């Protein structure tokens, strides 16, 4: 049994190493585009029902966390099916690797608003910028298994987050600062995955 266990461990390690050097193709461009639309819709909802988010921080957090959960659920549901189809026997390792790389950023982003809600009211305006910075860092952490141009997405969210922080007041809470930044960013993600999938398909046909 010892030799068998050792062999199984070696196989798992090999599969994980292969997964780490393989581009993850589980993210669907159409689904990613849909999350951009959801961000824009959330911006519309905020502009109509939360016109002064600085005075309604709980509602603001609830709106954007709900939007984030919907986007995550949408991406996860398609990712599971798409990864099974495109990565076949390596799907489980690829999915696990993709999730593990983004989990720290996701957890930090989920906890962050609750921290800001319990500190001085005057710093709540920093939330959109900090969210975007954390998301950008999550993208950077995931880049090793994604198309190389995805670095541009990390840079985009880092810059938009810093721009929000640089505003320095409640103007950072306006709908466009979240909806616009995330919509453009996710459309860029979708375009990169679409072009990468198209390139991979062309390469496979040539082979």
Backbone torsions as a table, in degrees:
resi	resn	phi	psi	omega
1	UNK	NA	-31.4	-179.5
2	UNK	-62.6	-46.1	179.0
3	UNK	-64.1	-38.9	178.8
4	UNK	-64.5	-44.5	179.2
5	UNK	-62.9	-40.4	179.1
6	UNK	-64.1	-40.6	179.4
7	UNK	-64.6	-40.5	179.2
8	UNK	-65.7	-39.3	177.8
9	UNK	-64.3	-43.0	178.6
10	UNK	-61.5	-40.9	179.4
11	UNK	-64.1	-43.1	179.1
12	UNK	-63.2	-40.3	179.3
13	UNK	-65.2	-41.1	179.0
14	UNK	-63.8	-44.5	179.8
15	UNK	-62.6	-38.1	179.1
16	UNK	-68.3	-39.4	178.3
17	UNK	-64.5	-39.8	176.9
18	UNK	-63.8	-41.9	179.8
19	UNK	-61.9	-37.0	-178.3
20	UNK	-69.8	-20.9	-179.3
21	UNK	-106.6	8.5	-179.6
22	UNK	-110.9	136.2	179.0
23	UNK	-68.8	127.9	180.0
24	UNK	-78.1	124.9	-176.2
25	UNK	-116.0	25.2	-176.7
26	UNK	-82.3	-10.1	179.9
27	UNK	-90.5	123.0	-178.8
28	UNK	-89.8	131.1	-179.0
29	UNK	-56.2	-41.2	-179.0
30	UNK	-65.3	-41.0	178.4
31	UNK	-65.6	-40.9	178.1
32	UNK	-64.4	-38.3	176.2
33	UNK	-64.1	-36.6	179.0
34	UNK	-63.2	-34.2	178.5
35	UNK	-68.4	-31.0	175.5
36	UNK	-64.8	-40.7	177.6
37	UNK	-64.1	-41.2	178.1
38	UNK	-61.5	-37.9	178.3
39	UNK	-64.2	-41.7	178.3
40	UNK	-64.9	-40.8	178.1
41	UNK	-63.2	-39.7	177.4
42	UNK	-63.0	-37.0	176.5
43	UNK	-62.9	-40.6	177.6
44	UNK	-63.9	-44.6	178.6
45	UNK	-59.7	-44.2	-179.8
46	UNK	-62.4	-44.0	-177.2
47	UNK	-63.1	-29.6	-178.1
48	UNK	-90.3	-39.3	-172.1
49	UNK	-109.3	-15.8	177.6
50	UNK	-131.6	64.8	-176.2
51	UNK	-65.7	-25.4	178.8
52	UNK	-124.4	75.9	-175.5
53	UNK	-60.0	-26.0	179.2
54	UNK	-63.7	-27.1	179.0
55	UNK	-94.4	-6.7	179.9
56	UNK	-133.4	58.1	-174.1
57	UNK	-62.6	-35.3	-179.0
58	UNK	-65.8	-43.9	178.7
59	UNK	-64.5	-38.6	178.3
60	UNK	-61.9	-47.6	179.1
61	UNK	-63.0	-42.7	-179.4
62	UNK	-61.4	-42.4	179.9
63	UNK	-61.5	-49.9	-173.8
64	UNK	-78.5	-29.5	174.1
65	UNK	-69.9	-37.7	176.4
66	UNK	-63.3	-43.1	177.5
67	UNK	-61.3	-43.1	179.7
68	UNK	-63.2	-41.1	179.1
69	UNK	-65.2	-40.8	177.9
70	UNK	-62.9	-43.6	179.1
71	UNK	-64.1	-43.8	-179.9
72	UNK	-63.1	-41.6	179.4
73	UNK	-65.5	-39.9	179.3
74	UNK	-63.9	-46.1	-180.0
75	UNK	-65.9	-43.9	-177.9
76	UNK	-63.3	-41.9	-178.0
77	UNK	-63.0	-41.3	179.2
78	UNK	-77.3	-32.7	-179.1
79	UNK	-60.0	-41.5	-179.3
80	UNK	-61.9	-46.4	-178.7
81	UNK	-70.1	-42.3	-176.9
82	UNK	-68.2	-41.4	179.8
83	UNK	-64.6	-40.0	178.1
84	UNK	-59.9	-36.5	-176.7
85	UNK	-78.6	-40.5	-173.6
86	UNK	-91.7	-27.6	-178.0
87	UNK	-108.8	-3.2	176.9
88	UNK	40.2	-112.4	-173.7
89	UNK	-66.6	-18.2	-180.0
90	UNK	-97.2	4.7	-172.3
91	UNK	-57.9	-46.3	-176.5
92	UNK	-61.2	-44.4	179.7
93	UNK	-65.4	-40.3	-178.9
94	UNK	-65.9	-43.4	179.8
95	UNK	-64.9	-45.6	-180.0
96	UNK	-59.4	-42.9	-179.0
97	UNK	-64.8	-44.2	-179.1
98	UNK	-62.2	-42.2	-179.0
99	UNK	-68.8	-45.2	-177.4
100	UNK	-59.6	-36.9	-176.8
101	UNK	-69.9	-29.0	-176.8
102	UNK	-99.5	-13.0	-176.2
103	UNK	-56.0	-46.5	-178.7
104	UNK	-56.4	-43.5	179.4
105	UNK	-66.6	-40.7	179.9
106	UNK	-62.9	-44.4	179.5
107	UNK	-65.1	-43.8	179.1
108	UNK	-61.5	-42.5	179.5
109	UNK	-65.3	-33.0	179.7
110	UNK	-73.8	-35.8	-177.5
111	UNK	-81.1	-32.7	-173.4
112	UNK	-50.7	-49.3	-177.6
113	UNK	-62.7	-33.8	-179.7
114	UNK	-69.6	-30.6	175.0
115	UNK	-68.3	-47.1	-177.7
116	UNK	-67.0	-29.4	178.9
117	UNK	-68.6	-19.3	-176.7
118	UNK	-107.8	9.5	175.5
119	UNK	-113.5	-169.7	-177.4
120	UNK	-53.5	132.1	-177.4
121	UNK	-55.3	-31.4	-174.5
122	UNK	-69.1	-7.1	-178.8
123	UNK	-106.6	1.1	-176.9
124	UNK	-62.4	-28.4	-179.7
125	UNK	-60.6	-16.4	-179.1
126	UNK	-76.1	-14.0	-173.3
127	UNK	-56.4	-50.2	-179.2
128	UNK	-57.6	-42.9	179.4
129	UNK	-64.9	-43.6	179.6
130	UNK	-66.4	-39.3	175.8
131	UNK	-56.9	-46.2	-177.2
132	UNK	-69.0	-36.7	176.8
133	UNK	-64.0	-45.0	178.9
134	UNK	-62.5	-42.3	178.9
135	UNK	-63.0	-41.7	177.9
136	UNK	-61.4	-40.5	177.4
137	UNK	-65.5	-35.2	175.8
138	UNK	-63.9	-39.1	177.2
139	UNK	-64.4	-44.3	178.4
140	UNK	-59.1	-41.4	-179.3
141	UNK	-65.2	-27.8	-177.3
142	UNK	-90.9	-6.9	-170.1
143	UNK	-63.6	-24.5	-175.4
144	UNK	-67.7	-19.8	178.4
145	UNK	-113.1	13.2	-179.3
146	UNK	-120.7	166.6	177.5
147	UNK	-54.7	143.1	-175.9
148	UNK	-55.6	-39.4	179.7
149	UNK	-60.9	-10.6	179.0
150	UNK	-62.1	-18.1	174.7
151	UNK	-57.7	-32.7	179.2
152	UNK	-63.1	-34.3	179.0
153	UNK	-67.2	-43.1	176.6
154	UNK	-59.8	-42.4	178.6
155	UNK	-64.0	-41.9	179.4
156	UNK	-57.5	-51.3	-177.7
157	UNK	-69.1	-32.1	176.8
158	UNK	-65.3	-44.1	-178.9
159	UNK	-68.8	-42.7	179.6
160	UNK	-66.6	-36.4	177.1
161	UNK	-64.6	-44.8	178.2
162	UNK	-64.3	-35.5	177.8
163	UNK	-64.1	-40.8	177.2
164	UNK	-61.5	-44.1	179.9
165	UNK	-65.5	-37.0	-178.0
166	UNK	-67.1	-24.4	178.1
167	UNK	-58.7	-42.3	170.2
168	UNK	81.2	8.4	177.8
169	UNK	-156.4	-166.9	-173.5
170	UNK	-66.1	-10.6	176.0
171	UNK	-62.2	-21.9	178.1
172	UNK	-67.2	-15.5	-178.6
173	UNK	-91.2	-0.4	-179.6
174	UNK	-63.0	151.7	-174.8
175	UNK	-53.8	-40.3	-176.5
176	UNK	-64.2	-26.1	-177.8
177	UNK	-67.8	-31.1	176.0
178	UNK	-95.6	-55.6	-174.7
179	UNK	-60.3	-47.3	-178.6
180	UNK	-64.4	-47.1	-178.0
181	UNK	-62.1	-46.5	-177.8
182	UNK	-72.6	-36.4	179.2
183	UNK	-63.0	-48.0	179.2
184	UNK	-64.5	-43.9	-179.5
185	UNK	-61.4	-44.9	-178.3
186	UNK	-72.4	-31.1	173.8
187	UNK	-66.1	-36.1	176.1
188	UNK	-65.8	-41.6	176.2
189	UNK	-59.8	-45.5	-179.4
190	UNK	-62.4	-42.2	-179.5
191	UNK	-64.5	-41.2	179.9
192	UNK	-64.0	-44.2	179.6
193	UNK	-66.9	-37.1	178.8
194	UNK	-63.7	-47.1	-179.5
195	UNK	-66.1	-37.3	178.8
196	UNK	-66.3	-42.7	179.3
197	UNK	-65.7	-38.8	178.6
198	UNK	-65.0	-41.7	178.3
199	UNK	-64.6	-41.9	179.7
200	UNK	-65.2	-39.9	179.9
201	UNK	-64.4	-41.9	178.6
202	UNK	-63.8	-40.8	-179.5
203	UNK	-64.0	-42.2	-179.7
204	UNK	-64.9	-37.5	178.7
205	UNK	-66.9	-35.8	179.1
206	UNK	-67.5	-32.7	178.6
207	UNK	-73.9	NA	NA
